[in-house]
Amino acid sequence: MFDLIIGGGGCLVGVASTQALTALRQRKAKASEKSMPKVPMASPFGRHSTAPWSPLKMMSPPTHLRRDPVPAGQQPSVSADASLTKKMADFRMAAGVPKDLDKAAFVEMLRKLIGESKHLQNNPRLGITPQETRAAKAVMDELAPYSTKNGGPLILEELEYVSGRSNLKVVYPGTTDKTIAFVGSHFDVVPADPETWSKDPFQLTVEGDKLYGRGTTDCLGHVALVTRLLAELGKSKPPLKRSIVVLFIAGEEGGEKGVGVDAVVKDGKLEEVKKGPVYWVDSADSQPCCGTSGMMSWSVKCSGRLFHSGFPNKGINSIEMASEVCAYMQQRFYEDFPAHPSEDGYGFATGSHMKPTQIECAKGSLNQICPETTVSGDIRLSPFYDVEDVKAAVEQYVQDLNEGELESLPTRGQWSKFALEKGVETQANELRRGVVELKWQGDLDTFKLYAGIACKLDSEGHKALVQACRETYASVRPFSVNGSLPLVKMMQKQGFDIQMCGFGLMSVYHGVNEYCTLTDMQRAHEVILRMICLLESVTQ
């Protein structure tokens, strides 16, 4: 799935006004014109800072500052012509496995999974906890005839780190230590409100080519698809060189730690798949997904002074302050994290961006100056920057505001102030100067969980995926998306060759009347089989 945490609402409070940007540029220009030694900027992150010192020397150095620049023309670039072999996939490499999906068996498998989806809903913030063990059991029942327990080749291992919340690992052994892994297809789903659907979200509805139900696209359709591939392998028993390793996971939609793939990796249960590509099967639209953005949610509370609106010089207007604070923070963010040259090569629509999406003010009368305003938003971060750097930088922006920069912000007219003049009388506990407080909606581990990824374009796994899609669909359009997927960057950093694909429909992800199409899943089976055959053909 993309975007586990989705913000709502919107406002113009964070749009940098021309006045704000002009004032910031003028302050920098004046500082550079002084003949005396330059005073370091309050933030060590600014591109234009000439500070000889930096508190970053006391921290881990930010990788985006020490990363060697990539020479022009040498940035990696997605290509529809990527190929693993000059010849097309030879299905004899997986002898006996049918090229065509068994549609009836797939639909029946999906029907069983969707029938459990009411118990697979996941939203920790609403107190909704799934029972992924129910879906795991449905898959194990389907694969039982081909398991080692019943004389077959499939090795089934249920991995449970939280009671009732199973992951399921399935291995079809090859003759070498090389692997092809399919990971990321998850048992849990987002909640569905039956009153808003025209179908029963918790029962599979088949209407022509469309298969309706919660999880058909995200991600039970993929679970059924890969389950049926494993059943065909178990039935046909082709002599593969590479082991096929599949991990169905728990806890993806809720972003919980210690439940799903992060716990499996920590337990060492996926070490063997570092010897081959790892396909994360949980994106959409039947094309290779080469990159995602990271996501960091934040809120900034601006506290001022409540006063009669007829005397703006005696109050501190938190709404005006919030507007200028956001403009200031955004300006510095875009200076510190500009467009990266590799983003164009991966086909990202935008670079990194920071913006407000919600605003909330203290309730009061229209003739009162508002004393407290909270602006919330998110940061979408290019995979070529690190979340640690962004977190430290944004925290520095707020620190600088509270330590002196606040007075330098533009105000609205002659009477608006963010710090009261000396002659203004205040009561006990009233502020004489505005205060800015930053709150992250998550900790650093959570942000690392949702860090963006740029897949390795020179990988055999990427080349096999692009070639298999091109051979199946007659054309291919690799893409990158500014949405977010959990866990993928974490696994890449630990040595896994993560490649991403998916065959549901982006247009109905988490939506009302979610569906996938049988045609898409039939072609998906062919794509996956082609990938296996292509990789087998280059394995010694």
C-alpha positions as CSV (number, residue, x, y, z in Angstrom):
1,M,0.0,0.0,0.0
2,F,1.0,3.6,-0.4
3,D,0.6,6.1,2.3
4,L,-0.4,4.4,5.5
5,I,-1.0,7.7,7.2
6,I,-3.0,10.1,5.1
7,G,-3.5,13.7,6.1
8,G,-6.8,15.5,5.5
9,G,-7.9,19.1,4.9
10,G,-5.9,22.0,3.6
11,C,-5.2,25.6,4.1
12,L,-3.1,28.5,2.7
13,V,-1.4,29.4,5.9
14,G,1.9,27.8,5.0
15,V,2.2,29.4,1.5
16,A,5.2,31.6,1.6
17,S,4.2,35.1,1.0
18,T,6.2,37.3,-1.4
19,Q,6.8,39.6,1.5
20,A,8.2,36.9,3.7
21,L,10.6,35.5,1.0
22,T,11.7,39.0,0.0
23,A,12.5,39.9,3.6
24,L,14.5,36.7,4.1
25,R,16.6,37.3,1.0
26,Q,17.2,40.9,2.0
27,R,18.5,39.8,5.4
28,K,20.9,37.4,3.8
29,A,22.1,40.0,1.3
30,K,22.7,42.6,4.0
31,A,24.8,40.1,6.0
32,S,27.0,39.3,3.0
33,E,27.7,42.9,2.3
34,K,29.3,43.7,5.7
35,S,33.1,44.1,5.6
36,M,33.5,42.6,9.1
37,P,33.8,38.8,9.5
38,K,30.5,37.1,8.7
39,V,28.4,36.0,11.5
40,P,27.4,32.3,11.1
41,M,23.8,31.7,10.3
42,A,21.8,30.3,13.3
43,S,21.3,27.1,11.4
44,P,24.2,25.0,10.2
45,F,22.1,23.5,7.5
46,G,21.6,26.6,5.2
47,R,23.2,26.3,1.8
48,H,24.5,29.8,2.1
49,S,26.0,29.5,5.5
50,T,29.8,30.2,5.8
51,A,30.0,29.1,9.4
52,P,33.4,27.6,10.3
53,W,31.7,25.6,13.1
54,S,28.7,23.3,13.3
55,P,27.0,21.5,16.0
56,L,26.7,18.7,13.5
57,K,30.3,17.9,14.3
58,M,29.0,16.6,17.6
59,M,26.5,14.3,15.7
60,S,26.5,11.8,12.9
61,P,27.3,13.8,9.8
62,P,24.3,14.3,7.6
63,T,24.8,12.1,4.5
64,H,23.3,14.6,2.1
65,L,26.1,17.0,2.9
66,R,28.9,14.5,2.7
67,R,27.5,12.5,-0.2
68,D,29.8,12.8,-3.3
69,P,28.0,14.6,-6.1
70,V,27.2,12.4,-9.1
71,P,28.9,13.7,-12.3
72,A,26.5,15.1,-14.9
73,G,25.2,12.5,-17.3
74,Q,26.0,9.6,-14.9
75,Q,22.9,9.6,-12.9
76,P,21.0,6.3,-13.0
77,S,17.9,6.4,-15.2
78,V,14.9,4.2,-15.6
79,S,14.6,2.6,-19.1
80,A,11.8,0.7,-20.8
81,D,14.6,-1.1,-22.7
82,A,16.2,-2.7,-19.7
83,S,16.7,-6.5,-20.3
84,L,18.3,-9.4,-18.5
85,T,18.7,-11.5,-21.6
86,K,18.7,-11.0,-25.4
87,K,16.2,-13.8,-25.7
88,M,12.6,-13.9,-24.5
89,A,11.7,-15.9,-21.4
90,D,11.8,-19.6,-22.0
91,F,8.9,-21.2,-20.0
92,R,10.7,-24.5,-20.2
93,M,12.9,-23.2,-17.4
94,A,9.9,-23.8,-15.1
95,A,8.7,-27.0,-16.8
96,G,5.2,-28.0,-16.1
97,V,4.0,-24.7,-14.5
98,P,1.2,-23.4,-16.7
99,K,1.7,-20.0,-18.4
100,D,-2.0,-19.2,-17.8
101,L,-3.5,-18.6,-14.4
102,D,-6.1,-21.1,-13.2
103,K,-8.8,-18.4,-13.0
104,A,-11.3,-20.6,-11.2
105,A,-8.8,-21.6,-8.5
106,F,-7.6,-18.0,-8.1
107,V,-11.1,-16.6,-7.6
108,E,-12.0,-19.3,-5.1
109,M,-8.8,-18.6,-3.2
110,L,-9.5,-14.9,-3.2
111,R,-13.1,-15.6,-2.1
112,K,-11.8,-17.4,1.0
113,L,-9.5,-14.5,1.9
114,I,-12.1,-11.7,1.3
115,G,-14.4,-13.8,3.5
116,E,-11.9,-13.2,6.3
117,S,-11.3,-9.5,5.6
118,K,-13.7,-8.3,8.3
119,H,-11.3,-9.8,10.8
120,L,-8.2,-8.5,8.9
121,Q,-9.1,-4.8,9.3
122,N,-6.2,-2.8,10.8
123,N,-6.1,0.7,12.3
124,P,-4.2,1.1,15.6
125,R,-5.4,4.6,16.0
126,L,-9.0,3.5,16.0
127,G,-8.2,0.5,18.2
128,I,-8.8,-2.0,15.4
129,T,-6.5,-5.0,15.5
130,P,-6.5,-7.7,12.8
131,Q,-6.2,-11.4,13.2
132,E,-3.8,-12.2,10.4
133,T,-3.7,-15.8,11.5
134,R,-7.1,-16.4,9.9
135,A,-5.7,-15.4,6.5
136,A,-2.5,-17.4,7.1
137,K,-4.6,-20.5,7.8
138,A,-6.5,-20.1,4.5
139,V,-3.2,-20.0,2.6
140,M,-1.8,-22.9,4.5
141,D,-4.9,-25.0,3.8
142,E,-4.6,-24.2,0.1
143,L,-0.9,-25.3,0.1
144,A,-1.2,-28.2,2.5
145,P,-1.4,-30.9,-0.3
146,Y,2.0,-29.7,-1.6
147,S,3.7,-29.3,1.7
148,T,6.6,-31.4,3.0
149,K,4.3,-32.6,5.7
150,N,2.2,-34.4,3.0
151,G,5.2,-35.4,0.9
152,G,5.4,-32.3,-1.3
153,P,8.2,-29.8,-1.9
154,L,6.8,-26.7,-0.2
155,I,8.3,-25.8,3.2
156,L,5.7,-23.9,5.2
157,E,6.7,-21.9,8.3
158,E,4.3,-19.8,10.3
159,L,6.1,-16.9,12.0
160,E,4.1,-15.3,14.9
161,Y,5.7,-12.6,17.0
162,V,2.4,-11.3,18.4
163,S,-0.4,-13.7,19.3
164,G,-3.0,-14.1,16.5
165,R,-0.9,-12.1,14.0
166,S,0.9,-14.6,11.8
167,N,3.4,-14.1,9.0
168,L,3.8,-17.0,6.6
169,K,7.0,-18.1,4.9
170,V,6.9,-20.6,2.1
171,V,9.9,-22.0,0.3
172,Y,10.1,-24.0,-2.9
173,P,13.7,-25.3,-2.8
174,G,16.2,-25.0,-5.7
175,T,19.4,-26.8,-6.3
176,T,21.7,-23.8,-5.7
177,D,22.0,-21.1,-3.0
178,K,20.5,-18.5,-5.3
179,T,17.0,-17.2,-4.6
180,I,14.1,-15.3,-6.0
181,A,11.9,-13.8,-3.2
182,F,8.4,-12.4,-3.2
183,V,7.8,-10.3,-0.1
184,G,5.4,-7.6,1.0
185,S,2.0,-9.1,0.1
186,H,0.1,-8.6,3.4
187,F,-2.8,-10.2,5.2
188,D,-4.2,-7.1,6.8
189,V,-6.5,-4.5,5.2
190,V,-7.7,-1.0,5.9
191,P,-11.2,-0.8,7.5
192,A,-14.2,-0.6,5.3
193,D,-17.6,1.0,6.1
194,P,-20.3,-1.2,4.6
195,E,-22.8,1.7,4.5
196,T,-20.7,3.5,2.0
197,W,-20.2,0.5,-0.3
198,S,-22.7,-0.7,-2.9
199,K,-21.3,-4.2,-2.4
200,D,-20.6,-6.2,0.7
201,P,-16.9,-5.3,1.3
202,F,-16.4,-8.5,3.3
203,Q,-17.6,-10.9,0.6
204,L,-16.2,-11.3,-2.9
205,T,-18.5,-10.0,-5.6
206,V,-17.7,-11.0,-9.2
207,E,-19.1,-8.8,-11.9
208,G,-17.6,-9.6,-15.3
209,D,-13.9,-9.0,-15.1
210,K,-14.1,-7.0,-11.8
211,L,-13.6,-8.7,-8.4
212,Y,-15.0,-6.5,-5.6
213,G,-14.1,-6.6,-1.9
214,R,-11.9,-5.1,0.7
215,G,-8.4,-6.2,0.0
216,T,-8.8,-7.2,-3.7
217,T,-6.3,-4.6,-4.8
218,D,-4.5,-4.0,-1.5
219,C,-3.4,-6.7,-0.9
220,L,-5.3,-10.0,-0.7
221,G,-5.5,-10.2,-4.4
222,H,-1.7,-10.4,-4.4
223,V,-1.8,-13.0,-1.6
224,A,-4.2,-15.2,-3.7
225,L,-2.0,-14.7,-6.8
226,V,1.2,-15.8,-5.2
227,T,-0.5,-18.6,-3.3
228,R,-1.7,-20.0,-6.6
229,L,1.8,-19.7,-8.1
230,L,3.2,-21.7,-5.1
231,A,0.4,-24.3,-5.6
232,E,1.4,-24.7,-9.3
233,L,5.1,-25.1,-8.3
234,G,4.2,-27.7,-5.7
235,K,2.1,-29.6,-8.2
236,S,4.5,-29.5,-11.1
237,K,7.8,-29.7,-9.2
238,P,10.0,-28.1,-11.8
239,P,13.8,-28.6,-11.2
240,L,14.7,-25.0,-10.4
241,K,18.2,-23.8,-9.7
242,R,17.0,-21.0,-7.5
243,S,14.8,-21.4,-4.5
244,I,11.5,-19.5,-4.6
245,V,11.0,-17.8,-1.2
246,V,7.7,-16.1,-0.3
247,L,6.8,-14.2,2.8
248,F,3.2,-13.1,3.4
249,I,3.3,-10.5,6.1
250,A,1.3,-9.1,9.0
251,G,1.0,-5.5,10.3
252,E,1.6,-3.6,7.1
253,E,-1.4,-1.3,7.1
254,G,-1.0,-0.3,10.7
255,G,2.7,0.3,10.5
256,E,3.3,-1.6,13.8
257,K,6.8,-2.6,14.7
258,G,7.7,-6.0,15.9
259,V,4.8,-7.7,14.2
260,G,5.5,-8.1,10.5
261,V,8.5,-8.2,8.2
262,D,10.7,-6.1,10.5
263,A,10.4,-8.9,13.1
264,V,11.0,-11.6,10.5
265,V,14.2,-9.8,9.3
266,K,15.4,-9.3,12.9
267,D,14.8,-13.0,13.6
268,G,17.1,-13.9,10.7
269,K,14.4,-15.7,8.7
270,L,15.2,-13.9,5.5
271,E,19.0,-14.0,5.4
272,E,19.0,-16.5,2.5
273,V,17.2,-14.1,0.1
274,K,20.1,-11.7,0.0
275,K,21.4,-14.0,-2.7
276,G,18.8,-12.9,-5.3
277,P,16.3,-10.2,-6.0
278,V,13.5,-9.5,-3.5
279,Y,10.2,-8.4,-5.2
280,W,8.0,-6.4,-2.9
281,V,4.6,-7.3,-4.4
282,D,2.4,-4.5,-3.1
283,S,2.3,-1.6,-5.5
284,A,-0.1,-1.1,-8.4
285,D,-1.0,-0.6,-12.0
286,S,1.1,-3.6,-13.4
287,Q,4.3,-1.7,-14.0
288,P,7.7,-1.7,-12.4
289,C,7.8,0.8,-9.5
290,C,11.4,2.1,-9.3
291,G,11.2,4.5,-6.4
292,T,9.1,5.9,-3.6
293,S,9.3,9.0,-1.3
294,G,9.6,9.0,2.4
295,M,7.0,10.6,4.6
296,M,7.3,12.6,7.9
297,S,4.3,14.2,9.5
298,W,4.7,17.3,11.8
299,S,2.8,19.9,13.6
300,V,3.9,23.4,14.8
301,K,2.1,25.2,17.6
302,C,2.4,29.0,17.6
303,S,1.5,30.6,21.0
304,G,0.9,34.3,21.3
305,R,-1.2,36.6,23.5
306,L,-4.9,36.9,23.7
307,F,-6.2,40.5,23.5
308,H,-9.0,42.6,22.2
309,S,-8.7,42.9,18.4
310,G,-9.1,46.6,18.6
311,F,-5.5,46.8,20.1
312,P,-3.3,44.5,17.9
313,N,-0.2,46.2,19.3
314,K,-1.0,44.7,22.7
315,G,-1.6,41.1,21.5
316,I,0.5,38.5,19.6
317,N,-1.5,37.2,16.7
318,S,-0.8,33.5,16.6
319,I,-2.5,33.1,13.2
320,E,-0.3,35.6,11.6
321,M,2.7,34.2,13.3
322,A,1.9,30.7,12.2
323,S,1.7,31.9,8.6
324,E,5.1,33.5,8.7
325,V,6.7,30.6,10.7
326,C,5.5,28.2,8.0
327,A,6.9,30.4,5.3
328,Y,10.2,30.7,7.1
329,M,10.5,26.9,7.7
330,Q,9.5,26.1,4.1
331,Q,12.0,28.5,2.7
332,R,14.9,27.0,4.6
333,F,13.7,23.5,3.9
334,Y,13.8,24.1,0.1
335,E,17.3,25.6,0.5
336,D,18.6,22.6,2.4
337,F,16.9,19.9,0.4
338,P,16.6,21.1,-3.2
339,A,15.8,19.0,-6.2
340,H,18.3,16.2,-6.4
341,P,19.8,15.4,-9.9
342,S,18.9,11.7,-9.6
343,E,15.2,12.4,-9.2
344,D,14.6,13.1,-12.9
345,G,16.4,9.9,-13.9
346,Y,13.9,7.9,-11.7
347,G,10.9,9.8,-13.1
348,F,9.7,11.4,-9.9
349,A,7.0,14.0,-10.5
350,T,8.4,16.3,-7.8
351,G,11.4,16.5,-5.5
352,S,11.2,16.8,-1.7
353,H,8.5,19.1,-0.4
354,M,7.3,20.4,3.0
355,K,3.8,21.8,3.3
356,P,0.9,22.4,5.7
357,T,-2.2,20.4,5.2
358,Q,-4.3,21.4,8.3
359,I,-4.8,24.3,10.6
360,E,-6.5,24.6,14.0
361,C,-7.0,27.8,16.1
362,A,-8.1,28.3,19.6
363,K,-11.8,29.0,19.8
364,G,-12.8,32.5,20.7
365,S,-14.7,35.6,19.6
366,L,-14.2,37.4,16.3
367,N,-13.1,40.5,18.3
368,Q,-10.3,38.6,20.0
369,I,-6.7,38.1,18.8
370,C,-6.2,34.3,18.7
371,P,-3.6,33.2,21.2
372,E,-2.8,29.7,19.8
373,T,-2.7,28.2,16.3
374,T,-1.5,24.8,15.3
375,V,-0.5,24.0,11.8
376,S,0.1,20.4,10.7
377,G,1.4,18.9,7.5
378,D,3.9,16.5,6.1
379,I,7.2,16.2,4.3
380,R,7.6,14.0,1.3
381,L,11.3,13.2,1.1
382,S,13.2,12.1,-2.0
383,P,15.0,8.8,-1.4
384,F,18.3,10.6,-2.1
385,Y,18.1,12.4,1.3
386,D,18.0,10.8,4.7
387,V,15.3,11.3,7.3
388,E,17.8,11.9,10.1
389,D,19.1,15.0,8.3
390,V,15.6,16.4,7.8
391,K,14.5,15.9,11.3
392,A,17.6,17.6,12.7
393,A,17.3,20.5,10.2
394,V,13.6,21.2,10.9
395,E,14.3,21.1,14.7
396,Q,17.1,23.6,14.1
397,Y,14.7,25.9,12.2
398,V,12.4,26.0,15.2
399,Q,15.2,26.5,17.7
400,D,16.5,29.4,15.7
401,L,13.0,31.0,15.7
402,N,12.8,30.8,19.4
403,E,16.3,32.1,19.9
404,G,15.9,35.3,17.9
405,E,14.8,34.8,14.4
406,L,11.1,35.2,15.3
407,E,11.6,39.0,15.6
408,S,13.0,39.1,12.1
409,L,9.9,37.6,10.5
410,P,7.7,40.0,8.5
411,T,4.6,41.2,10.3
412,R,1.2,42.3,8.9
413,G,1.3,46.1,9.1
414,Q,2.7,48.6,11.5
415,W,0.8,47.3,14.6
416,S,1.4,43.5,14.4
417,K,4.2,42.2,16.5
418,F,5.4,38.8,17.6
419,A,7.2,40.3,20.6
420,L,5.5,43.0,22.7
421,E,7.1,46.4,23.2
422,K,8.4,47.2,26.7
423,G,5.5,49.5,27.6
424,V,2.8,46.9,27.1
425,E,1.5,45.6,30.5
426,T,1.0,41.8,30.8
427,Q,-0.5,39.6,33.5
428,A,1.2,36.6,35.2
429,N,1.8,33.6,32.9
430,E,1.1,35.8,29.7
431,L,3.6,35.6,26.9
432,R,5.6,38.8,26.0
433,R,7.1,37.0,23.0
434,G,5.7,34.3,20.7
435,V,6.7,30.7,21.2
436,V,7.0,28.1,18.5
437,E,6.7,24.4,19.4
438,L,7.4,21.5,17.0
439,K,5.9,18.1,17.4
440,W,6.6,15.2,15.2
441,Q,3.8,12.8,14.4
442,G,6.0,9.8,15.0
443,D,9.5,9.0,16.2
444,L,12.7,8.6,14.2
445,D,12.2,4.9,13.9
446,T,8.8,5.4,12.4
447,F,10.2,7.9,9.9
448,K,12.9,5.4,9.0
449,L,10.2,2.8,8.5
450,Y,8.6,5.0,5.8
451,A,11.9,6.2,4.2
452,G,11.8,6.4,0.4
453,I,13.7,4.0,-1.8
454,A,15.4,4.2,-5.1
455,C,15.6,0.6,-6.5
456,K,18.9,-0.5,-8.0
457,L,18.5,-0.2,-11.7
458,D,21.6,-2.3,-12.6
459,S,20.2,-5.3,-10.6
460,E,19.4,-8.5,-12.4
461,G,16.0,-8.4,-10.6
462,H,15.1,-5.0,-12.0
463,K,16.2,-6.0,-15.5
464,A,14.1,-9.2,-15.3
465,L,11.1,-7.3,-14.0
466,V,11.2,-4.7,-16.8
467,Q,11.8,-7.4,-19.5
468,A,9.0,-9.6,-18.2
469,C,6.5,-6.8,-18.2
470,R,7.5,-5.7,-21.7
471,E,7.1,-9.3,-23.0
472,T,3.7,-9.7,-21.3
473,Y,2.2,-6.3,-22.1
474,A,4.1,-5.5,-25.4
475,S,5.3,-2.3,-23.7
476,V,6.5,-1.2,-20.3
477,R,6.5,2.1,-18.4
478,P,8.7,2.0,-15.3
479,F,7.7,4.7,-12.8
480,S,8.4,6.2,-9.4
481,V,5.8,7.6,-7.1
482,N,5.7,10.3,-4.4
483,G,3.7,8.0,-2.2
484,S,5.3,5.9,0.6
485,L,5.7,2.2,1.3
486,P,6.8,1.0,4.7
487,L,9.9,-1.1,5.4
488,V,11.4,-1.2,1.9
489,K,14.3,1.2,2.5
490,M,15.0,-0.5,5.8
491,M,15.4,-3.8,4.0
492,Q,17.5,-2.3,1.2
493,K,19.9,-0.8,3.7
494,Q,20.3,-4.3,5.3
495,G,21.5,-5.7,2.0
496,F,18.3,-6.9,0.3
497,D,17.9,-6.1,-3.4
498,I,14.4,-4.7,-3.2
499,Q,12.4,-4.3,-6.4
500,M,8.7,-3.3,-6.5
501,C,5.8,-4.4,-8.5
502,G,2.0,-4.8,-8.0
503,F,-1.0,-5.6,-10.1
504,G,-4.0,-4.0,-8.4
505,L,-5.4,-0.6,-9.3
506,M,-4.0,2.6,-7.7
507,S,-7.3,4.4,-8.4
508,V,-9.2,2.2,-5.8
509,Y,-6.5,1.8,-3.1
510,H,-8.2,2.0,0.2
511,G,-11.3,3.2,-1.6
512,V,-15.0,2.5,-1.5
513,N,-16.0,-0.5,-3.8
514,E,-12.3,-1.6,-4.1
515,Y,-11.7,-4.1,-6.8
516,C,-9.1,-5.7,-9.0
517,T,-9.6,-7.3,-12.4
518,L,-9.2,-10.9,-13.3
519,T,-7.4,-9.9,-16.5
520,D,-4.8,-8.0,-14.6
521,M,-4.2,-10.9,-12.2
522,Q,-4.0,-13.3,-15.1
523,R,-1.3,-11.2,-16.8
524,A,0.4,-10.8,-13.4
525,H,0.8,-14.6,-13.2
526,E,2.6,-14.5,-16.5
527,V,4.8,-11.6,-15.5
528,I,6.0,-13.5,-12.4
529,L,6.5,-16.7,-14.2
530,R,8.5,-14.9,-16.9
531,M,10.7,-13.3,-14.2
532,I,11.4,-16.7,-12.7
533,C,12.3,-18.2,-16.1
534,L,14.5,-15.2,-17.1
535,L,16.5,-15.4,-13.8
536,E,16.8,-19.2,-14.1
537,S,18.3,-18.8,-17.5
538,V,21.2,-16.8,-16.2
539,T,21.9,-19.0,-13.1
540,Q,24.9,-21.2,-13.3
